């Protein structure tokens, strides 16, 4: 009874922490999406000179350091202006093809930037003329390291492992040394809820939550897990001492 009560308290605390982390991540993504939404609504943005577009993108990137890159892209898939660097064709990128097909902004799955080699996700927002015809889009690359740092800043418990996966169950953030198979096992166990055992014999308590922002197609998975034996070590130690004392008193 004591162990069950303590386990329930641990699980409730982890659920609250997971909710806090999910809220931080959702607010962060919504804030980034709102910024590029304001840029996309800038009057006749695509008709402005390239130098003016570049100045606005650069100023925005400096004010919002989470962005690795901001750029405008026309409906042919060519970059018109960038916050830094030289533009190039983007017509083969998944996020551009999705926008050309749906005319809706979205967020991509995590991938490796060809420009910097960093793991990033890309948020897109459509630019429309007065008749609501698409004339281009604004894309913003966000480093996943910034999302990892956000998780670390919100999670001060060193005994917790936090996993964040994108729509396609690709790893955005995970403890160092965890490979895709290991993360897949954690995902399956945390989704089932309760106590589960890894292939290496570790027993884990998992809490699972989704982060949903339907307007930009965010359906991410957030998991918080901790070692079961380590979590229950304090109450186990107390029970062991109580048992020894009880035996001594009985004798």
C-alpha positions in Angstrom: 0.0 0.0 0.0 2.8 2.4 0.9 4.7 1.7 -2.4 1.5 2.0 -4.4 0.7 5.4 -2.9 4.3 6.7 -3.4 4.3 5.4 -7.0 1.1 7.3 -7.6 2.5 10.5 -6.2 5.6 10.1 -8.4 3.4 9.6 -11.4 1.2 12.6 -10.6 4.3 14.8 -10.3 5.7 13.6 -13.6 2.3 14.3 -15.3 2.4 17.8 -14.0 6.0 18.3 -15.2 5.2 16.9 -18.6 2.2 19.3 -18.9 4.5 22.2 -18.0 7.1 21.2 -20.6 4.4 20.7 -23.3 3.0 24.1 -22.5 6.4 25.8 -22.8 7.1 24.1 -26.1 3.6 24.9 -27.5 3.9 28.6 -26.5 7.4 28.8 -28.1 6.2 27.3 -31.4 3.1 29.5 -31.5 5.2 32.6 -30.8 7.6 31.8 -33.7 4.6 31.1 -36.0 3.0 34.4 -35.1 6.1 36.3 -35.9 6.4 35.0 -39.4 2.7 35.3 -39.7 3.1 39.1 -39.2 5.8 39.2 -41.8 3.5 37.3 -44.3 0.8 39.8 -43.7 3.1 42.7 -44.4 1.4 44.7 -47.2 2.7 43.7 -50.7 5.7 42.0 -49.1 6.7 40.0 -52.2 6.5 43.1 -54.4 9.0 45.0 -52.4 12.6 45.3 -53.5 14.8 42.4 -52.6 17.1 44.6 -50.5 14.1 45.8 -48.4 12.9 42.2 -47.9 16.3 41.2 -46.8 16.6 44.0 -44.4 13.2 43.1 -42.8 14.2 39.4 -42.5 17.6 40.2 -41.1 16.1 42.6 -38.5 13.5 40.0 -37.5 16.2 37.2 -37.2 18.3 39.4 -34.9 15.3 40.2 -32.7 14.4 36.5 -32.5 17.5 34.4 -32.2 15.6 31.1 -32.3 15.5 31.5 -36.1 18.5 30.1 -37.8 17.3 31.4 -41.2 14.4 33.5 -42.6 13.7 33.7 -46.3 11.0 34.5 -48.8 10.3 32.0 -51.6 8.2 32.6 -54.7 5.8 30.1 -56.2 8.5 28.6 -58.4 10.4 27.5 -55.4 13.2 30.1 -55.8 14.4 32.0 -52.8 14.0 35.7 -53.3 15.6 37.1 -50.1 17.3 35.6 -47.1 18.3 36.9 -43.6 21.8 35.8 -44.5 23.7 33.9 -47.3 22.9 33.3 -50.9 19.5 32.2 -52.1 18.9 29.1 -54.2 16.1 26.8 -55.5 13.9 25.2 -52.9 11.3 23.7 -55.2 12.2 20.2 -54.2 11.9 20.7 -50.4 9.0 18.9 -48.7 7.8 22.0 -46.9 7.5 23.9 -50.3 5.7 21.0 -52.0 3.3 20.8 -49.1 2.5 24.5 -49.3 2.2 24.5 -53.1 -0.3 21.6 -52.8 -2.4 22.9 -49.8 -1.7 26.7 -49.7 -1.5 26.3 -45.9 1.5 27.0 -43.7 2.8 24.1 -41.6 5.8 22.9 -39.8 8.2 20.3 -41.2 9.5 17.1 -39.6 13.1 17.5 -38.3 15.8 17.3 -41.0 19.4 18.3 -41.5 20.0 21.8 -42.9 22.0 21.7 -46.2 23.4 25.1 -45.4 24.6 24.6 -41.8 24.4 20.9 -41.1 22.2 21.5 -38.0 19.1 19.6 -37.2 16.2 22.0 -37.8 12.4 22.2 -38.3 11.0 24.7 -40.8 7.8 26.7 -40.3 6.2 28.1 -43.4 3.5 30.8 -43.8 1.8 31.7 -47.1 1.9 35.2 -48.7 -1.3 36.1 -50.6 -2.4 38.9 -52.8 -5.6 40.9 -52.4 -7.6 38.1 -54.1 -6.2 35.5 -51.7 -4.1 33.9 -54.4 -0.7 32.6 -53.1 2.3 34.7 -54.4 5.0 33.1 -52.2 5.8 32.1 -48.7 8.0 32.9 -45.8 10.0 30.1 -44.3 11.8 30.0 -40.9 14.4 27.4 -39.9 14.5 26.7 -36.1 17.3 24.8 -34.6 16.3 21.8 -32.6 19.0 22.6 -30.1 16.9 25.6 -29.1 14.0 23.2 -28.4 16.3 21.0 -26.4 17.6 24.0 -24.4 14.0 25.0 -23.8 13.3 21.5 -22.3 16.4 21.6 -20.2 15.5 25.0 -18.8 12.0 23.9 -17.8 13.1 20.5 -16.5 15.3 20.9 -13.4 15.0 17.2 -12.3 18.2 15.4 -13.3 16.5 12.0 -12.8 14.0 12.6 -15.6 14.6 11.7 -19.2 12.6 13.7 -21.7 11.9 12.7 -25.3 10.3 15.0 -28.0 9.3 13.5 -31.4 7.9 15.2 -34.5 4.8 14.1 -36.5 6.8 11.3 -38.1 8.2 10.1 -34.8 11.6 11.5 -35.7 13.8 12.5 -32.7 13.7 16.3 -32.0 15.2 15.9 -28.5 16.3 12.9 -26.5 18.9 12.1 -23.9 22.5 11.7 -25.3 23.3 8.2 -26.4 19.7 7.2 -27.2 19.3 5.7 -30.7 16.1 5.4 -32.7 15.3 1.8 -31.6 15.7 2.8 -27.9 13.5 5.8 -28.4 10.9 3.6 -30.2 10.8 1.3 -27.2 10.3 4.3 -24.8 7.6 5.6 -27.1 5.7 2.3 -27.0 6.1 1.9 -23.3 5.1 5.5 -22.4 2.0 5.4 -24.7 0.8 2.2 -22.8 1.3 4.1 -19.5 2.4 2.7 -16.2 5.5 0.6 -15.7 7.5 -0.9 -18.6 10.8 -2.8 -19.0 13.4 -2.0 -21.6 15.5 -4.6 -23.4 18.4 -3.9 -21.2 16.4 -4.7 -18.1 15.7 -1.2 -16.9 12.3 -0.6 -15.4 10.8 2.8 -16.3 7.8 4.9 -15.3 6.6 6.7 -18.4 4.3 9.7 -18.9 3.1 10.5 -22.5 1.5 13.6 -23.9 0.8 15.1 -27.3 1.5 18.7 -28.4 -1.2 19.7 -30.9 -1.2 22.9 -32.9 -3.7 22.0 -35.7 -3.3 25.3 -37.7 0.3 24.4 -38.5 -0.1 20.7 -38.4 1.9 20.1 -35.2 1.2 16.7 -33.6 4.3 16.1 -31.6 4.9 13.4 -28.9 6.4 14.4 -25.5 7.5 11.7 -23.1 9.0 11.9 -19.6 10.4 8.8 -18.1 12.4 7.9 -14.9 14.0 4.8 -13.5 11.4 3.0 -11.4 13.8 1.6 -8.8 15.6 4.9 -8.4 12.3 6.8 -8.1 11.1 4.4 -5.3 14.5 4.2 -3.6 13.5 6.5 -0.7 10.4 4.6 0.3 12.1 1.3 -0.3 14.8 2.3 2.1 12.3 3.3 4.7 10.3 0.1 4.3 13.5 -2.0 4.7 14.5 -0.2 7.9 11.0 -0.5 9.2 11.0 -4.2 8.5 14.3 -4.7 10.3 13.1 -2.7 13.3 9.8 -4.7 13.3 11.7 -8.0 13.4 13.9 -6.8 16.2 10.9 -5.6 18.2 9.0 -8.8 17.5 12.0 -10.8 18.8 
